[in-house]
């Protein structure tokens, strides 16, 4: 490939998995140097990384230099990418706050190439608001993150924080170095998140959608060269790089935005959880509590997916079905009623397939009735499977 990268290994129990990452990248023809922090050297020997990477390993800012230059500067200038795996809360916090007190952090600070973090830490540490704030800040500064997996951790806790599998890290690094542009020229319209239907100025009807699936699709489509328009209900998610976002609240707002952008699009992916009903009359002032029960009369919202299906023409149209029973029956019915090319269905009552999580368990059904059941996976991985099917339909 003719690429040179730096692999930074920090002091977590997952440091041994970095050996597999380095080995896999080396097999792809990527030249690299490994920088081990002092704590990482307590978990894995520098000699192991030296043997696998076929290059010298840096462990100390003040060790004897291999070249007569300022080593952290020369490494940073040479690198096409810096991967930190595992990335502890410590290194994430250092970089987020501009601290450069060892070879890895000084090299990162001197770099102008993409920086990719693969976090690994205790689940409570990962969920800590300070750590999450640091991650969100770095993402806003165009640092990249490979989401950790969920499962049993070395400390015995169960939750999110496991280092992503080496194969996924290797694949993501390859994609960062040589981005696939197989959707270049396509105009992809993605909807995401919940809708909000006002009852009064204080109260509203909504659902549990986090928007994570739609945002993952938008992000991966942009990486693959598409022009992406994201129409999103209220979420706590940051708009992905290279994506144009329109923020909406109600189902009617989403309907208007989708219809406005429909003629522009070549692909429509409706991942939003749109409210089926809204109050007939939203009160202009707060409804005061009384001793009586309150009855709210509801009326149907516009069926955005059905409307798009009627107007789709040559567009590729993808729908989603979130069910708790009769998954295949309801999803197949939706394909036919709404003129979809395929549907992504999931049972939201299954562990790992709900709205708020970072994983999904999906079944993809196409209009010919072919059923593909997928295992639990990261939403970014599922996004690329969906986009691969979209690409095949566009080619055909």
C-alpha positions as CSV (number, residue, x, y, z in Angstrom):
1,X,0.0,0.0,0.0
2,X,3.0,2.3,0.5
3,X,1.5,3.8,3.6
4,X,3.3,4.5,6.9
5,X,1.4,4.8,10.2
6,X,2.2,5.1,13.9
7,X,0.5,2.7,16.3
8,X,0.3,4.1,19.9
9,X,-0.2,1.5,22.6
10,X,-1.3,2.7,26.0
11,X,-1.4,1.0,29.4
12,X,-4.5,-1.1,29.5
13,X,-5.1,-4.9,29.8
14,X,-6.1,-4.8,26.1
15,X,-2.6,-3.9,25.1
16,X,-1.9,-7.5,24.1
17,X,-4.6,-7.3,21.5
18,X,-2.6,-4.5,19.8
19,X,-0.1,-7.3,18.7
20,X,-2.9,-8.7,16.5
21,X,-3.7,-5.3,15.1
22,X,0.0,-4.6,14.3
23,X,0.4,-8.1,12.8
24,X,-2.8,-7.6,10.6
25,X,-1.7,-4.2,9.4
26,X,1.8,-5.5,8.6
27,X,0.2,-8.3,6.5
28,X,-1.6,-5.6,4.5
29,X,1.8,-4.1,3.6
30,X,1.6,-1.1,5.9
31,X,4.9,0.1,7.4
32,X,4.8,1.4,10.9
33,X,6.5,2.3,14.1
34,X,5.0,1.4,17.5
35,X,5.1,3.9,20.3
36,X,4.6,2.2,23.7
37,X,3.8,4.3,26.7
38,X,5.6,3.4,30.0
39,X,2.5,1.8,31.4
40,X,1.9,-0.2,28.2
41,X,5.4,-1.7,28.5
42,X,4.3,-3.2,31.8
43,X,1.7,-5.3,29.9
44,X,3.5,-6.2,26.7
45,X,7.2,-6.3,25.9
46,X,8.5,-3.8,23.4
47,X,10.5,-6.6,21.8
48,X,7.2,-8.3,20.9
49,X,6.0,-5.3,18.9
50,X,9.5,-4.9,17.4
51,X,9.4,-8.5,16.1
52,X,5.9,-8.2,14.6
53,X,6.2,-4.7,13.2
54,X,9.7,-5.3,11.7
55,X,10.7,-1.9,13.0
56,X,12.1,-0.3,16.1
57,X,9.7,0.5,19.0
58,X,9.8,3.9,20.8
59,X,9.2,3.8,24.5
60,X,10.8,7.0,25.8
61,X,11.0,10.6,24.6
62,X,14.6,10.7,25.7
63,X,15.8,7.3,24.5
64,X,18.7,7.3,22.1
65,X,17.3,8.5,18.7
66,X,17.5,6.3,15.7
67,X,17.8,9.3,13.4
68,X,19.6,12.6,14.0
69,X,16.4,14.7,14.1
70,X,13.7,15.6,16.6
71,X,12.1,12.2,16.6
72,X,8.5,13.0,17.6
73,X,8.4,15.7,14.9
74,X,9.9,13.6,12.2
75,X,7.6,10.6,13.0
76,X,4.5,12.9,13.0
77,X,5.5,14.4,9.6
78,X,6.1,11.0,8.1
79,X,2.8,9.4,9.2
80,X,-0.3,9.0,7.0
81,X,-2.3,8.1,10.2
82,X,-1.8,7.6,13.9
83,X,-3.8,4.8,15.5
84,X,-4.0,4.6,19.3
85,X,-5.1,1.1,20.4
86,X,-6.0,0.6,23.1
87,X,-6.7,4.2,24.0
88,X,-7.2,4.7,27.7
89,X,-9.1,7.5,29.4
90,X,-5.7,9.0,30.3
91,X,-4.5,9.5,26.7
92,X,-7.9,10.7,25.5
93,X,-7.9,13.3,28.4
94,X,-4.4,14.4,27.6
95,X,-5.0,15.0,24.0
96,X,-8.4,16.7,24.6
97,X,-6.6,19.1,27.0
98,X,-3.4,19.7,25.0
99,X,-1.1,17.8,27.4
100,X,2.1,16.5,25.8
101,X,4.3,14.8,28.4
102,X,5.5,11.6,26.8
103,X,6.5,10.4,23.3
104,X,3.0,9.4,22.2
105,X,1.2,12.6,23.3
106,X,3.9,14.8,21.9
107,X,3.8,13.0,18.6
108,X,0.0,13.3,18.4
109,X,0.3,17.0,19.1
110,X,2.8,17.5,16.3
111,X,0.8,15.5,13.8
112,X,-1.3,16.9,11.0
113,X,-2.5,13.5,9.8
114,X,-5.7,11.8,10.9
115,X,-5.7,10.5,14.5
116,X,-7.8,7.4,15.3
117,X,-8.5,6.3,18.8
118,X,-9.8,2.8,19.7
119,X,-10.9,3.2,23.4
120,X,-10.7,0.4,25.9
121,X,-11.5,0.8,29.6
122,X,-13.8,-0.1,32.4
123,X,-17.5,0.5,31.4
124,X,-18.0,3.0,34.2
125,X,-14.9,4.9,33.2
126,X,-16.1,5.0,29.6
127,X,-19.5,6.2,30.6
128,X,-18.0,8.9,32.9
129,X,-19.3,12.3,31.7
130,X,-15.8,13.8,31.7
131,X,-14.5,11.0,29.5
132,X,-17.5,11.4,27.2
133,X,-17.1,15.1,27.0
134,X,-13.4,14.6,26.0
135,X,-14.4,12.2,23.3
136,X,-17.1,14.5,21.9
137,X,-14.7,17.4,21.9
138,X,-12.1,15.4,20.0
139,X,-14.7,14.3,17.5
140,X,-15.6,17.9,17.0
141,X,-11.9,18.5,16.2
142,X,-12.0,15.7,13.6
143,X,-10.4,13.0,15.6
144,X,-11.8,9.6,14.8
145,X,-13.0,7.0,17.2
146,X,-13.6,3.2,16.7
147,X,-16.4,2.4,19.1
148,X,-15.6,-0.1,21.8
149,X,-17.5,-3.4,22.1
150,X,-19.8,-4.5,24.9
151,X,-19.3,-7.6,27.0
152,X,-17.5,-9.0,30.0
153,X,-14.5,-6.8,30.9
154,X,-11.2,-7.9,32.5
155,X,-12.3,-6.3,35.8
156,X,-15.4,-8.5,35.8
157,X,-17.9,-5.8,34.9
158,X,-20.4,-6.3,32.1
159,X,-20.9,-3.4,29.7
160,X,-19.4,-1.2,27.0
161,X,-15.6,-0.7,27.0
162,X,-14.0,-3.7,25.4
163,X,-11.4,-2.9,22.7
164,X,-13.0,-3.4,19.3
165,X,-12.0,-6.7,17.7
166,X,-8.6,-6.4,15.9
167,X,-10.2,-7.3,12.5
168,X,-12.6,-4.3,12.8
169,X,-9.8,-2.0,13.8
170,X,-7.7,-3.1,10.9
171,X,-10.6,-2.7,8.4
172,X,-11.4,0.8,9.7
173,X,-7.7,1.8,9.5
174,X,-7.5,0.5,5.9
175,X,-10.7,2.5,5.1
176,X,-9.3,5.7,6.6
177,X,-6.1,5.3,4.6
178,X,-7.8,4.3,1.3
179,X,-11.4,5.5,1.6
180,X,-13.8,3.6,-0.7
181,X,-15.7,6.1,-2.8
182,X,-18.2,3.7,-4.3
183,X,-21.2,6.0,-3.6
184,X,-19.7,9.1,-5.2
185,X,-22.2,11.1,-7.1
186,X,-25.2,9.6,-5.3
187,X,-27.6,11.9,-3.4
188,X,-28.6,10.0,-0.3
189,X,-31.5,11.3,1.9
190,X,-31.5,9.8,5.5
191,X,-34.0,10.4,8.2
192,X,-33.1,9.7,11.8
193,X,-34.3,10.1,15.4
194,X,-37.7,10.6,17.0
195,X,-40.4,13.1,16.3
196,X,-42.0,15.3,19.0
197,X,-45.7,16.1,19.1
198,X,-46.7,18.9,21.4
199,X,-49.5,18.6,23.9
200,X,-49.0,22.0,25.4
201,X,-45.9,24.2,25.8
202,X,-44.6,21.9,28.5
203,X,-45.6,18.4,27.5
204,X,-45.3,16.3,24.3
205,X,-45.5,12.8,22.8
206,X,-42.4,11.1,21.5
207,X,-40.6,7.7,21.4
208,X,-37.3,6.1,22.5
209,X,-35.4,6.5,19.3
210,X,-31.8,7.8,19.8
211,X,-31.1,8.4,16.1
212,X,-27.9,6.3,16.3
213,X,-28.8,4.0,13.4
214,X,-29.7,6.9,11.0
215,X,-26.6,8.9,12.0
216,X,-24.4,5.8,11.4
217,X,-25.8,5.4,7.9
218,X,-25.4,9.1,7.2
219,X,-21.8,9.0,8.4
220,X,-20.8,5.9,6.5
221,X,-22.5,7.1,3.3
222,X,-20.5,10.3,3.5
223,X,-17.3,8.4,4.0
224,X,-18.1,6.5,0.8
225,X,-18.4,9.6,-1.2
226,X,-22.1,10.2,-1.3
227,X,-23.8,13.6,-1.0
228,X,-25.8,13.1,2.2
229,X,-28.8,15.0,3.5
230,X,-29.7,14.1,7.1
231,X,-33.2,15.0,8.4
232,X,-33.2,14.5,12.1
233,X,-35.5,14.8,15.0
234,X,-34.1,15.9,18.4
235,X,-31.1,13.8,19.4
236,X,-27.9,14.3,21.5
237,X,-25.8,13.2,18.5
238,X,-23.2,15.3,16.6
239,X,-23.8,15.7,12.9
240,X,-21.3,13.5,11.1
241,X,-18.5,15.1,9.1
242,X,-19.5,15.8,5.5
243,X,-23.2,15.5,6.2
244,X,-25.7,18.4,5.7
245,X,-28.3,18.3,8.5
246,X,-31.8,19.7,8.8
247,X,-33.2,19.6,12.3
248,X,-37.0,19.0,12.8
249,X,-39.4,18.4,15.6
250,X,-42.7,17.1,14.5
251,X,-43.8,14.4,12.0
252,X,-45.3,17.2,9.8
253,X,-41.9,19.0,9.9
254,X,-40.2,15.8,8.8
255,X,-42.8,15.3,6.0
256,X,-42.2,18.8,4.7
257,X,-38.4,18.5,4.8
258,X,-38.4,15.1,3.1
259,X,-40.8,16.2,0.3
260,X,-38.7,19.3,-0.3
261,X,-35.5,17.2,-0.8
262,X,-37.2,14.2,-2.5
263,X,-36.5,15.3,-6.1
264,X,-32.8,15.9,-5.2
265,X,-32.3,12.4,-3.9
266,X,-31.3,9.2,-5.7
267,X,-31.6,7.1,-2.5
268,X,-33.9,7.5,0.5
269,X,-33.3,5.7,3.7
270,X,-36.0,6.2,6.3
271,X,-34.5,5.3,9.6
272,X,-36.4,7.8,11.7
273,X,-39.0,6.7,14.2
274,X,-41.9,8.9,13.2
275,X,-44.9,9.3,15.5
276,X,-48.0,7.8,13.9
277,X,-50.3,10.2,15.8
278,X,-50.4,13.7,17.2
279,X,-52.8,15.6,19.4
280,X,-55.7,17.1,17.4
281,X,-55.2,20.3,19.3
282,X,-52.1,21.4,21.1
283,X,-52.9,23.8,23.9
284,X,-51.2,27.2,23.6
285,X,-50.9,27.3,27.5
286,X,-50.0,24.7,30.1
287,X,-52.8,22.3,30.8
288,X,-53.4,22.5,34.6
289,X,-53.8,19.2,36.6
290,X,-57.2,18.5,37.9
291,X,-58.8,15.7,39.9
292,X,-60.2,14.2,36.7
293,X,-58.6,11.9,34.1
294,X,-57.5,13.7,31.0
295,X,-58.3,12.4,27.5
296,X,-56.2,13.5,24.6
297,X,-57.7,13.1,21.2
298,X,-55.2,12.0,18.6
299,X,-55.2,12.2,14.8
300,X,-53.1,10.5,12.2
301,X,-49.8,12.0,11.0
302,X,-48.8,11.9,7.4
303,X,-47.3,8.6,6.3
304,X,-44.0,9.8,5.0
305,X,-42.7,6.4,3.8
306,X,-45.9,5.6,1.9
307,X,-45.9,9.0,0.2
308,X,-42.2,8.6,-0.8
309,X,-43.1,5.1,-2.1
310,X,-45.7,6.5,-4.4
311,X,-43.3,9.0,-5.8
312,X,-40.1,6.9,-5.8
313,X,-39.7,6.3,-9.5
314,X,-36.1,5.0,-10.1
315,X,-35.0,5.9,-6.6
316,X,-33.8,3.3,-4.1
317,X,-36.1,3.3,-1.1
318,X,-35.2,1.6,2.2
319,X,-37.5,1.4,5.2
320,X,-37.1,0.3,8.8
321,X,-39.4,-1.8,10.9
322,X,-39.1,-1.8,14.7
323,X,-41.4,-4.5,16.1
324,X,-41.9,-6.6,19.2
325,X,-43.9,-9.5,17.6
326,X,-44.5,-11.1,14.2
327,X,-41.4,-9.4,12.8
328,X,-41.2,-11.0,9.4
329,X,-45.0,-10.8,8.8
330,X,-45.2,-7.1,9.6
331,X,-42.0,-6.1,7.8
332,X,-43.0,-8.0,4.6
333,X,-46.4,-6.3,4.7
334,X,-44.7,-2.9,5.0
335,X,-42.5,-3.6,1.9
336,X,-45.5,-4.3,-0.3
337,X,-47.7,-1.5,1.1
338,X,-45.0,1.2,0.8
339,X,-43.2,0.1,-2.3
340,X,-39.8,-0.5,-0.7
341,X,-36.7,-2.0,-2.3
342,X,-35.9,-3.6,1.0
343,X,-36.6,-3.2,4.7
344,X,-34.3,-3.5,7.8
345,X,-36.4,-5.1,10.6
346,X,-35.5,-5.6,14.2
347,X,-37.2,-6.9,17.3
348,X,-36.6,-4.0,19.7
349,X,-37.3,-6.3,22.7
350,X,-34.2,-8.3,22.1
351,X,-31.1,-7.4,24.1
352,X,-28.7,-5.5,21.9
353,X,-31.3,-4.5,19.4
354,X,-33.1,-1.6,21.1
355,X,-33.1,2.1,20.3
356,X,-30.6,3.5,22.8
357,X,-27.8,1.0,22.2
358,X,-24.7,1.0,20.0
359,X,-25.5,-2.4,18.5
360,X,-28.4,-3.8,16.5
361,X,-29.7,-7.3,15.5
362,X,-31.3,-6.9,12.1
363,X,-33.2,-8.9,9.5
364,X,-33.1,-7.6,5.9
365,X,-35.9,-8.5,3.6
366,X,-36.1,-7.5,0.0
367,X,-39.1,-7.1,-2.3
368,X,-38.4,-10.6,-3.8
369,X,-38.9,-12.1,-0.4
370,X,-35.2,-12.9,0.3
371,X,-34.5,-12.9,4.1
372,X,-31.0,-12.2,5.5
373,X,-30.7,-12.6,9.3
374,X,-27.7,-10.8,10.7
375,X,-26.1,-11.3,14.1
376,X,-25.6,-8.6,16.7
377,X,-23.2,-6.0,15.4
378,X,-22.1,-2.4,15.8
379,X,-24.5,0.0,14.1
380,X,-21.7,1.3,11.8
381,X,-21.1,-2.2,10.6
382,X,-24.8,-2.6,9.9
383,X,-24.9,0.7,8.1
384,X,-22.3,-0.5,5.7
385,X,-24.2,-3.7,5.0
386,X,-27.2,-1.6,4.2
387,X,-25.2,0.7,1.9
388,X,-23.7,-2.3,0.1
389,X,-27.2,-3.5,-0.7
390,X,-28.1,0.0,-1.9
391,X,-24.9,0.1,-4.1
392,X,-25.9,-3.2,-5.7
393,X,-29.4,-2.0,-6.5
394,X,-27.9,1.2,-8.0
395,X,-25.6,-0.8,-10.2
396,X,-28.4,-3.1,-11.3
